[in-house]
Amino acid sequence: MGIEIERKFLLASDDWRTSVTHSMSIAQGYLVGVRALREGAARASVRVRVSGEQAWLNIKSVELGVSRAEYELPLPLADAQSMLGTLCDSVLEKIRHHVEIDGWLFEIDEFLGDNRGLVVAEIELPAVDAVFPRPAWLGREVSELARYYNVNLIERPFVHWNAVERDALDATPGTA
């Protein structure tokens, strides 16, 4: 069984941009999404993801937090594009930037469309308690806040967040 250990953070500044080593466009949609999860009709989200000429089917368990079961299987590009166009209610688009700090990879997702303005950094870890670098541009941790999960951004995009939810973006690291 695949286990993903991932922590998610808001960004305190744009200083990370000078360290980007690679960027890619990503489009993803959910075959089993937040409604089925919320209603208890599913125990995992199932998404189709396309980036360039590559495509994947991703299955992720529903637990909140930094550790979840995850499986990722390659798909033929034409099949994935067809699934996005016909089987998904909506497609989330983002640009993923890679930033390496002291041998650690931070994936910084800059969301587009109805999620424009939301930028989140993720880091995958070998263990829940792994120590990793904390560059000054890394802001408040949001790993346990479901509204930042991609599956939830499809149903309730950033453009629809209320003032309290948006104010959390400006909170000092470690607060709110």
N, C-alpha and C positions, 0 to 999 in steps of 0.2 A: 504494500500500500504506500502511495506517495503522501508525504506530509509536507505541507508548506508552512514555514515559520517566517512570517512577514510582519514588519512594523511599518506603520504609515504615519507620515508627519505633514503638517502644513509647513510653509516656508516663511522664514523671517525676513528674507530679502531676495533679490534677484542675483546675488553674487555668484550663485552656482553656475550661471550661464557661461561664465568665462572658462569653466572646466569641462564643458560638454565634449565628449569624445565621439558620440554617434547619436543621431536622431532618426526616428522612423515614425511614419504615420500608421495608426492602428484603427481599424473599424471592428466593432464587436456587437453582437446581438445575442439575446438570450432565448433559448428554446424552452427552458424551464426557468422562470424568473421569480421575481419578488412576490407576486400575487399567490402563486402556488406555494411558495415557502411560507408566507404569512398565514395562509389558510390551512397549513399542515398537510397539503396534498403532495408535497415533495420534501425530500431530505437533503437535496443538493441542488445547486444552481447548475445549469448546463448552458454553456455559451459557445458560440462560434466566433473565432477571431481571425482576421486577415491583416497581414502586414506585408506590403510589397507582393512578392510572388509566393509567399508562404501562408499556410492556413492551419488552424488547429481546432480541435474540439476540446473544451476544458470542462471538467466536472469538479465542483468544489463543494464540500460539506458546508452546512449552514451555521456552525458555531460562530459566535462573536469572539473576537480576540485575535491573538497573534499566531495561533497554531490551528490548522485545519487540514483535513484530508483533501488531497488534490490529485487529479489525474489529467494528463495532457496528451492528446493523441493527434498525430499529423492527419490532415485531410487534403484531398485534392483541391486545388484552388477553385476550380470551376464549381465543385460541389459546395464549398464554403460560400462562395458568392451567391449561388442559388439559394442556399439556406437563409442567408442574410436578407435576400430580397423577397422571399416568399414565406418563411416560417417564423420570422422574428417580428414582434410588434413595432420595434424601433431599433435604431442602430446608434450606438455611442461612438463618437469619434474623438481621437486625441492624438497628440504628438508625444511620443515617449523619448525622453532624452537620457542618455547614459552619462553618469558622472562617477569617476573612480576616485576614491579617497583612500590612501594607504592600503590598497589592495581590496577594498570593499566597493561593490557596485551599488550605487543609488540609482534607481529608476525614477525619473521625475516625469509625471504625467501632466501635460498641459492640455486641458480639455477644450473642446471646440463646440460649436452649435449652442444648444440650450445650457450647456455646462461651461461655456466660455467664462473665463475669469477665475475658475477653480484650478489650482496647481497643487499637486500633492507629490511628496517624495515617498518612495517605498524602498525598503532594504530587506532582502531575504537573508535569513540567518541560519547557521548550522544547529543552534540550540536556542531555546526560549530565553535563557539567561546570558547569551553571548554578549560580549563587550565589543562595541563597534565605535568608530569615530563619530564625533558630534560637531560637524563644521558649524561655523557661526550662522550660516544661512538656514540651518535646520531649525524649524520652529516647534510648535506644540504637537505632541503626539495625539493622533486621532484613531489609533488602531482599534479601539473598542467602540467607536461611534459609527453605527450602521449607516448613517446617512452618507458617509464617505465611500461606502462600498459601491463599486461600479454597478452591480445589479440594482441597487437602489437609485443610482443616478439616472438610470433609464426611466424608471417610473416617476421619480420626483427630481427633475433636474435642478441644478443650481439656480437657474433663473427664477424658480418658484419658491426658493427658500425665503423665509420671513426675516425680519430685521434681527431677531435674536440669533437665529442660525447664522446669518451673515456676520453679525458682530463677533461671533466666536472666531472668525478668521483673523480678527485684529487683536485677539486676546494675547496677553504676554505668555511666552512659553511656560508651561507648567500650571496654567490657570484655566478656568472655565471648563 
